[in-house]
Amino acid sequence: MGSPLVGRLKTQLSRLAGDPEGLYVTAENLKSLLRQLDPSSAIISDEGLNVFVSVTPKESNGQISVGTFVDWLYEDSDFGLPEMQEKSPSTIAVFWSNHQTPTVSGARRAWLARLLSTDPEAVDEEAMNIKASMPPFNNSKKMELPKSLLSINVPVYGPNIPNSVMKIFEPADMRALAQRLSCRIPSYVLNRVVQSKMPKVVDLVNAARSIDDIAQRNGAAIDKLESFVKDLLDLKPADVPDHGAWTAFVNRYAGDGWAHKLHFDHLLDNFGFDKEASDVLRKIETKNSDGETVTLEHHAFRWLSKAFAAYGVEGCMTDVVNLIFAMMGIIPKDLDEGKIAEYIDSFRDDKLRKKDFSELWVPNYFVMDAEVDDSLTMVILSYVHEARGTTLQTFVQLPSDESINEAAATLDKLNDVYVYRDPEARNQRAVLQNFGMHH
């Protein structure tokens, strides 16, 4: 390590110690400070840091003398930390979960330049470690992105994935953190859009009844499907106060394991249809409301699949799921709903709950656009940083529309959060929904 960093380390340790004369710190304080110097774990992992601090010379009371530590660290090459460059671009780990616009691109680099105390022209995003939540709508303008950027787009569908995400935010400490960050944890709601599409599934019921051999073999299954669809149409929010009530409702019509059989191949099996009938019905053509000829698979099956998750988490969960895959270093390939939910459960139980971040990629900079999944992403990242004693710097892209002023003021009050009003951002409705406001 060069002498400027030694001086910086001594200054920070003395501030941490609170007693410049004595200059003693606890092992936890030292660990926290070293992590602040290397927030993305680019140089030393959490596990390595624990080992390093455990072999650091200590006084009889367990405290560490800063003078002894600095001498030991720099005099003995066998025990020294690897070379650290101050503000090295490779240690700048960034996660994006926002809409890409030409204006936000310049503002983001200017924000990084301020934080890194450098010129905006010197901000080289190509050299940074950037991962991004990149469903198509996050780059609808087809902007050119840094070549070093890793785009992640995990398919988020069905009830199991959002249910696994929501379990992350059940503990009291998570809820308290969300409150401190003014992040609203979304509630479960009955999806009115899905309910309104049930007449399309009635078309499927009628088609099944109109084919004699299917109707004869699958009479009871057709009745079950029809009852499910019609009762769902009549369902009121008060009828399903919680997730347990929704599960009980679906269980009245569908067989065991329905949550794992939402793919079109198995969908009608939930009501007892045989596979031959299902395959025939999927291919039958019908006319939609625009007069176009479409298959029943497109017209009805897709809405029937969504019907099983008609009571679900309000808002989209894409960004938070993409963050979890980014942190775990998993490239989503050929994963079904159950497997994706398993990864989320593993992240929650094996990493967050145990505060074991040693194998996780942890971004120290976060760029988001304040929709519900961005807020949940912010809570997870803040939780990890607080547990490690490090700081998360957050850039929030908000529309310039004045209806967003209140949300902007709320976010502006938070520490280490920068709010940018982007004239090209068009997600007013989603931001207002996230903050419990209405247009």
C-alpha positions as CSV (number, residue, x, y, z in Angstrom):
1,M,0.0,0.0,0.0
2,G,1.2,3.5,-0.8
3,S,1.8,6.1,1.9
4,P,-1.3,8.2,1.1
5,L,-3.5,5.2,2.0
6,V,-1.5,4.5,5.2
7,G,-2.2,8.1,6.2
8,R,-5.8,7.7,5.3
9,L,-6.1,4.5,7.2
10,K,-4.5,6.0,10.3
11,T,-6.8,9.0,10.1
12,Q,-9.9,6.9,9.8
13,L,-8.8,4.5,12.5
14,S,-8.1,7.4,14.9
15,R,-11.6,8.8,14.2
16,L,-13.1,5.4,14.7
17,A,-11.2,4.9,18.0
18,G,-12.6,8.1,19.4
19,D,-9.4,8.5,21.4
20,P,-6.6,9.8,19.2
21,E,-4.1,9.4,22.1
22,G,-4.8,5.8,22.8
23,L,-5.8,4.7,19.3
24,Y,-7.4,1.4,20.2
25,V,-10.2,-0.3,18.3
26,T,-12.1,-3.5,18.5
27,A,-11.7,-6.3,16.0
28,E,-15.2,-5.5,14.7
29,N,-14.4,-1.8,14.2
30,L,-11.3,-2.7,12.3
31,K,-13.2,-5.2,10.1
32,S,-15.8,-2.6,9.4
33,L,-13.2,0.0,8.3
34,L,-11.3,-2.4,6.1
35,R,-14.5,-3.3,4.4
36,Q,-15.2,0.4,3.8
37,L,-11.9,0.6,2.0
38,D,-12.9,-2.4,-0.2
39,P,-16.7,-2.3,-0.3
40,S,-17.2,-4.6,-3.3
41,S,-15.0,-7.3,-1.8
42,A,-12.8,-7.0,-4.9
43,I,-9.6,-7.5,-2.9
44,I,-10.6,-9.6,0.1
45,S,-13.7,-11.6,0.8
46,D,-15.7,-11.5,4.0
47,E,-14.3,-14.9,5.0
48,G,-10.7,-13.7,4.2
49,L,-11.3,-10.5,6.2
50,N,-12.4,-12.6,9.2
51,V,-9.2,-14.6,9.0
52,F,-7.1,-11.6,8.5
53,V,-8.5,-9.7,11.5
54,S,-8.2,-12.9,13.6
55,V,-4.4,-13.0,13.1
56,T,-4.0,-9.3,13.7
57,P,-1.9,-8.6,16.9
58,K,-4.2,-7.8,19.9
59,E,-3.7,-6.5,23.4
60,S,-4.6,-8.7,26.4
61,N,-8.1,-7.2,26.5
62,G,-8.7,-8.1,22.9
63,Q,-8.4,-4.5,21.6
64,I,-6.1,-3.7,18.7
65,S,-3.5,-0.9,18.9
66,V,-3.7,1.1,15.8
67,G,0.0,1.9,15.9
68,T,1.0,-1.7,16.3
69,F,-1.5,-2.8,13.6
70,V,-0.1,-0.3,11.0
71,D,3.5,-1.2,11.8
72,W,2.7,-4.9,11.5
73,L,0.7,-4.4,8.3
74,Y,3.3,-2.5,6.4
75,E,6.5,-4.0,7.8
76,D,5.8,-7.7,7.3
77,S,5.1,-8.5,3.6
78,D,3.9,-12.0,4.6
79,F,0.8,-10.5,6.4
80,G,0.1,-7.4,4.3
81,L,-3.2,-6.9,2.5
82,P,-3.0,-7.1,-1.3
83,E,-2.2,-3.9,-3.0
84,M,-5.2,-1.5,-3.0
85,Q,-5.6,1.3,-5.5
86,E,-7.6,4.2,-4.2
87,K,-10.9,4.3,-6.0
88,S,-9.8,1.7,-8.5
89,P,-12.4,1.3,-11.2
90,S,-12.5,-2.5,-10.8
91,T,-13.6,-2.1,-7.2
92,I,-16.6,0.1,-8.3
93,A,-19.4,-2.4,-8.3
94,V,-22.7,-1.0,-9.7
95,F,-26.2,-2.4,-10.0
96,W,-28.7,-0.7,-12.4
97,S,-32.5,-1.2,-12.2
98,N,-33.8,1.8,-14.1
99,H,-35.0,2.9,-17.5
100,Q,-32.1,3.8,-19.8
101,T,-32.4,7.3,-21.4
102,P,-29.8,9.6,-22.9
103,T,-30.4,12.2,-20.1
104,V,-30.0,9.7,-17.3
105,S,-26.8,8.3,-18.8
106,G,-25.0,11.7,-18.5
107,A,-26.5,12.4,-15.0
108,R,-25.3,9.0,-13.8
109,R,-21.7,9.6,-14.8
110,A,-21.8,13.1,-13.3
111,W,-23.0,11.6,-10.0
112,L,-20.2,9.0,-10.0
113,A,-17.7,11.7,-10.8
114,R,-18.8,13.7,-7.7
115,L,-18.6,10.6,-5.5
116,L,-15.2,9.6,-6.9
117,S,-13.9,13.2,-6.8
118,T,-13.0,13.1,-10.4
119,D,-13.9,14.7,-13.7
120,P,-17.0,13.4,-15.4
121,E,-14.9,12.8,-18.6
122,A,-12.7,10.5,-16.5
123,V,-15.6,8.2,-15.4
124,D,-14.9,5.0,-17.3
125,E,-18.0,2.8,-16.9
126,E,-16.3,0.2,-19.2
127,A,-13.8,-0.5,-16.4
128,M,-16.4,-0.8,-13.7
129,N,-18.1,-4.0,-12.5
130,I,-21.7,-3.3,-13.6
131,K,-24.7,-5.7,-13.5
132,A,-28.1,-4.6,-14.6
133,S,-31.7,-5.7,-14.4
134,M,-32.5,-5.6,-18.0
135,P,-36.0,-6.7,-19.0
136,P,-36.8,-5.2,-22.5
137,F,-38.8,-2.2,-21.1
138,N,-35.7,-1.0,-19.1
139,N,-34.0,-0.3,-22.4
140,S,-36.9,0.4,-24.7
141,K,-34.9,3.2,-26.4
142,K,-32.3,0.6,-27.4
143,M,-29.5,2.7,-25.9
144,E,-25.9,1.5,-26.3
145,L,-24.7,0.1,-23.0
146,P,-21.2,-0.4,-21.6
147,K,-19.7,-3.6,-23.1
148,S,-18.6,-4.7,-19.7
149,L,-22.2,-4.6,-18.4
150,L,-23.8,-7.9,-17.5
151,S,-27.6,-7.8,-18.4
152,I,-29.8,-10.0,-16.3
153,N,-33.4,-10.8,-17.2
154,V,-34.9,-13.6,-15.0
155,P,-38.4,-14.7,-16.0
156,V,-40.7,-13.7,-13.2
157,Y,-44.1,-15.4,-13.4
158,G,-46.6,-17.5,-11.4
159,P,-47.3,-17.3,-7.7
160,N,-44.1,-19.0,-6.3
161,I,-41.5,-16.4,-7.3
162,P,-43.2,-13.3,-5.8
163,N,-44.2,-15.4,-2.7
164,S,-40.5,-16.3,-2.2
165,V,-39.5,-12.6,-2.6
166,M,-42.1,-11.4,-0.1
167,K,-40.8,-13.9,2.6
168,I,-37.5,-11.9,2.6
169,F,-39.4,-8.9,4.1
170,E,-41.3,-10.7,6.8
171,P,-38.8,-10.3,9.7
172,A,-39.2,-7.3,11.9
173,D,-35.7,-6.0,11.2
174,M,-36.4,-5.9,7.5
175,R,-39.7,-4.1,8.0
176,A,-38.0,-1.5,10.3
177,L,-35.3,-0.9,7.7
178,A,-37.8,-0.5,4.9
179,Q,-39.6,2.1,7.1
180,R,-36.4,4.0,7.7
181,L,-35.7,4.1,4.0
182,S,-39.3,5.2,3.2
183,C,-39.7,2.0,1.1
184,R,-43.2,0.6,1.1
185,I,-43.4,-3.2,1.3
186,P,-46.2,-4.0,-1.1
187,S,-49.3,-5.9,-0.1
188,Y,-51.2,-8.8,-1.7
189,V,-54.2,-7.7,-3.8
190,L,-56.8,-9.3,-6.0
191,N,-55.8,-8.6,-9.6
192,R,-58.8,-6.9,-11.3
193,V,-57.2,-7.2,-14.8
194,V,-56.9,-11.0,-14.5
195,Q,-60.5,-11.2,-13.1
196,S,-61.8,-9.2,-16.1
197,K,-60.2,-11.6,-18.6
198,M,-62.1,-14.7,-17.2
199,P,-64.8,-14.5,-20.0
200,K,-61.9,-15.7,-22.3
201,V,-61.6,-18.8,-20.2
202,V,-65.3,-19.3,-20.4
203,D,-64.7,-19.6,-24.2
204,L,-62.4,-22.5,-23.4
205,V,-65.1,-24.2,-21.3
206,N,-67.6,-23.8,-24.1
207,A,-65.1,-25.2,-26.6
208,A,-64.5,-28.3,-24.4
209,R,-68.3,-28.9,-24.1
210,S,-68.8,-28.6,-27.8
211,I,-66.5,-31.5,-28.7
212,D,-68.4,-34.7,-27.8
213,D,-65.6,-37.1,-27.0
214,I,-63.8,-34.5,-24.9
215,A,-67.0,-33.6,-23.1
216,Q,-67.7,-37.3,-22.4
217,R,-64.3,-38.1,-21.0
218,N,-63.8,-34.9,-19.1
219,G,-67.2,-33.9,-17.9
220,A,-66.3,-33.5,-14.2
221,A,-63.1,-31.6,-15.2
222,I,-65.1,-29.1,-17.3
223,D,-67.5,-28.5,-14.5
224,K,-64.6,-27.8,-12.1
225,L,-63.0,-25.4,-14.5
226,E,-66.3,-23.6,-15.1
227,S,-67.0,-23.2,-11.3
228,F,-63.4,-21.9,-10.7
229,V,-63.7,-19.3,-13.5
230,K,-67.2,-18.1,-12.5
231,D,-66.5,-18.0,-8.8
232,L,-63.3,-16.0,-9.5
233,L,-65.3,-13.5,-11.5
234,D,-67.5,-12.9,-8.4
235,L,-64.7,-12.8,-5.9
236,K,-64.4,-9.6,-3.8
237,P,-61.2,-8.3,-2.1
238,A,-62.9,-8.9,1.3
239,D,-63.3,-12.6,0.4
240,V,-59.5,-13.1,0.3
241,P,-58.0,-11.2,3.3
242,D,-54.7,-13.1,3.1
243,H,-52.7,-15.6,1.1
244,G,-54.1,-18.6,3.1
245,A,-57.6,-17.6,2.1
246,W,-56.6,-17.5,-1.6
247,T,-54.9,-20.9,-1.4
248,A,-58.1,-22.4,0.2
249,F,-60.2,-20.8,-2.6
250,V,-58.1,-22.4,-5.4
251,N,-57.9,-25.7,-3.5
252,R,-61.7,-26.1,-3.8
253,Y,-61.4,-26.5,-7.6
254,A,-57.8,-27.5,-8.4
255,G,-55.9,-30.7,-7.4
256,D,-52.8,-30.8,-5.1
257,G,-49.6,-29.2,-6.4
258,W,-51.4,-26.7,-8.7
259,A,-48.8,-24.1,-7.9
260,H,-46.2,-26.2,-9.8
261,K,-48.4,-27.0,-12.8
262,L,-49.0,-23.6,-14.4
263,H,-47.2,-24.4,-17.7
264,F,-49.6,-24.8,-20.6
265,D,-48.5,-28.5,-20.9
266,H,-50.0,-29.3,-17.4
267,L,-52.5,-26.5,-16.8
268,L,-55.7,-28.4,-17.4
269,D,-54.4,-31.3,-15.5
270,N,-55.1,-29.2,-12.4
271,F,-58.9,-29.7,-13.0
272,G,-58.6,-33.4,-14.1
273,F,-58.5,-33.0,-17.9
274,D,-56.7,-35.8,-19.8
275,K,-53.6,-34.8,-21.8
276,E,-55.1,-35.6,-25.2
277,A,-58.1,-33.2,-24.5
278,S,-55.7,-30.5,-23.4
279,D,-53.5,-30.8,-26.5
280,V,-56.5,-30.6,-28.8
281,L,-58.0,-27.6,-27.0
282,R,-54.8,-25.6,-27.0
283,K,-54.7,-25.7,-30.9
284,I,-58.4,-24.8,-31.5
285,E,-58.8,-21.5,-33.2
286,T,-61.2,-18.7,-32.2
287,K,-61.8,-15.1,-33.0
288,N,-60.7,-12.4,-30.4
289,S,-62.5,-9.1,-29.8
290,D,-60.5,-7.5,-32.6
291,G,-61.7,-10.1,-35.1
292,E,-58.3,-11.8,-35.3
293,T,-58.0,-15.5,-35.5
294,V,-56.0,-16.9,-32.5
295,T,-55.6,-20.2,-30.8
296,L,-57.2,-21.0,-27.5
297,E,-53.7,-21.3,-26.0
298,H,-53.2,-17.6,-26.7
299,H,-56.8,-16.5,-26.0
300,A,-57.6,-18.5,-22.9
301,F,-54.8,-20.7,-21.5
302,R,-52.5,-17.7,-20.7
303,W,-55.2,-16.0,-18.7
304,L,-56.1,-19.3,-16.9
305,S,-52.5,-19.6,-15.9
306,K,-52.5,-16.1,-14.6
307,A,-55.7,-16.8,-12.7
308,F,-53.9,-19.0,-10.3
309,A,-51.9,-16.0,-9.2
310,A,-54.8,-13.5,-9.4
311,Y,-54.3,-12.9,-5.7
312,G,-50.7,-11.8,-5.6
313,V,-48.1,-9.2,-4.8
314,E,-49.0,-5.7,-6.0
315,G,-46.6,-4.6,-8.6
316,C,-43.7,-6.3,-10.5
317,M,-40.9,-8.1,-8.7
318,T,-38.4,-8.3,-11.7
319,D,-35.7,-5.9,-10.4
320,V,-35.4,-7.6,-7.0
321,V,-35.2,-11.1,-8.6
322,N,-32.6,-9.9,-11.0
323,L,-30.6,-8.4,-8.1
324,I,-30.6,-11.7,-6.2
325,F,-29.3,-13.5,-9.3
326,A,-26.7,-10.8,-9.8
327,M,-25.5,-11.1,-6.2
328,M,-25.4,-14.9,-6.3
329,G,-23.6,-14.9,-9.7
330,I,-26.2,-17.1,-11.3
331,I,-26.8,-16.8,-15.1
332,P,-30.5,-17.7,-15.6
333,K,-30.7,-20.3,-18.2
334,D,-33.6,-22.7,-18.8
335,L,-35.0,-22.2,-15.3
336,D,-38.6,-23.0,-14.4
337,E,-40.6,-21.1,-11.8
338,G,-39.9,-23.6,-9.1
339,K,-36.1,-23.5,-9.6
340,I,-36.1,-19.7,-9.6
341,A,-38.1,-19.6,-6.3
342,E,-35.6,-22.1,-4.8
343,Y,-32.7,-19.8,-5.6
344,I,-34.5,-16.9,-3.9
345,D,-35.3,-19.1,-0.9
346,S,-31.6,-20.1,-0.7
347,F,-30.5,-16.4,-0.9
348,R,-32.9,-15.6,1.9
349,D,-32.1,-18.5,4.3
350,D,-28.4,-19.2,3.6
351,K,-27.1,-15.7,2.9
352,L,-29.3,-12.9,4.4
353,R,-30.6,-14.7,7.5
354,K,-27.1,-16.0,8.4
355,K,-25.4,-12.7,7.3
356,D,-23.1,-14.8,5.2
357,F,-22.1,-12.5,2.3
358,S,-18.7,-14.1,1.7
359,E,-19.7,-15.5,-1.7
360,L,-22.0,-12.7,-2.8
361,W,-21.3,-9.9,-5.3
362,V,-22.2,-6.7,-3.4
363,P,-22.6,-3.5,-5.4
364,N,-21.6,-0.3,-3.6
365,Y,-23.4,1.9,-6.1
366,F,-27.1,1.5,-7.0
367,V,-29.1,3.2,-9.8
368,M,-32.9,2.8,-9.7
369,D,-36.2,4.4,-10.8
370,A,-38.3,4.1,-7.6
371,E,-40.8,1.5,-8.6
372,V,-41.9,-1.1,-6.1
373,D,-39.2,-3.6,-7.0
374,D,-36.5,-0.9,-6.9
375,S,-37.5,-0.1,-3.3
376,L,-37.3,-3.7,-2.3
377,T,-33.9,-4.0,-4.0
378,M,-32.8,-0.9,-2.0
379,V,-33.9,-2.6,1.2
380,I,-31.9,-5.7,0.5
381,L,-28.7,-3.8,-0.5
382,S,-29.0,-1.5,2.5
383,Y,-29.5,-4.5,4.8
384,V,-26.3,-6.1,3.5
385,H,-24.3,-2.9,3.7
386,E,-25.5,-2.2,7.3
387,A,-24.5,-5.7,8.4
388,R,-21.0,-5.2,6.8
389,G,-20.5,-1.7,8.1
390,T,-20.3,-0.3,4.6
391,T,-22.2,2.4,2.7
392,L,-24.5,2.1,-0.3
393,Q,-24.6,5.1,-2.6
394,T,-28.0,5.4,-4.4
395,F,-29.0,7.3,-7.6
396,V,-32.7,7.7,-8.0
397,Q,-34.1,8.5,-11.5
398,L,-37.6,10.2,-11.2
399,P,-39.8,11.8,-13.8
400,S,-39.8,15.6,-13.8
401,D,-43.7,15.6,-13.6
402,E,-44.8,17.7,-10.6
403,S,-47.0,14.9,-9.3
404,I,-43.7,13.2,-8.3
405,N,-42.5,16.1,-6.1
406,E,-43.6,14.6,-2.9
407,A,-41.9,11.3,-3.6
408,A,-38.8,13.2,-4.6
409,A,-38.7,15.2,-1.4
410,T,-39.1,12.0,0.7
411,L,-36.2,10.3,-1.1
412,D,-34.1,13.5,-1.0
413,K,-34.0,13.4,2.8
414,L,-32.3,10.0,2.9
415,N,-28.5,9.7,3.5
416,D,-26.4,8.8,0.6
417,V,-29.3,9.1,-1.9
418,Y,-29.1,11.4,-4.9
419,V,-32.4,12.2,-6.7
420,Y,-32.3,13.1,-10.4
421,R,-35.4,14.4,-12.2
422,D,-35.3,13.0,-15.7
423,P,-37.4,14.8,-18.3
424,E,-37.3,11.6,-20.4
425,A,-38.6,9.3,-17.6
426,R,-42.2,8.1,-18.2
427,N,-42.9,5.9,-15.1
428,Q,-45.0,8.3,-13.1
429,R,-47.9,5.9,-12.5
430,A,-45.6,3.1,-11.2
431,V,-43.7,5.6,-8.9
432,L,-47.0,7.0,-7.5
433,Q,-48.3,3.5,-6.9
434,N,-45.1,2.6,-5.1
435,F,-45.4,5.6,-2.8
436,G,-49.1,4.9,-2.2
437,M,-50.2,8.0,-4.1
438,H,-52.7,8.3,-6.9
439,H,-52.4,10.3,-10.1
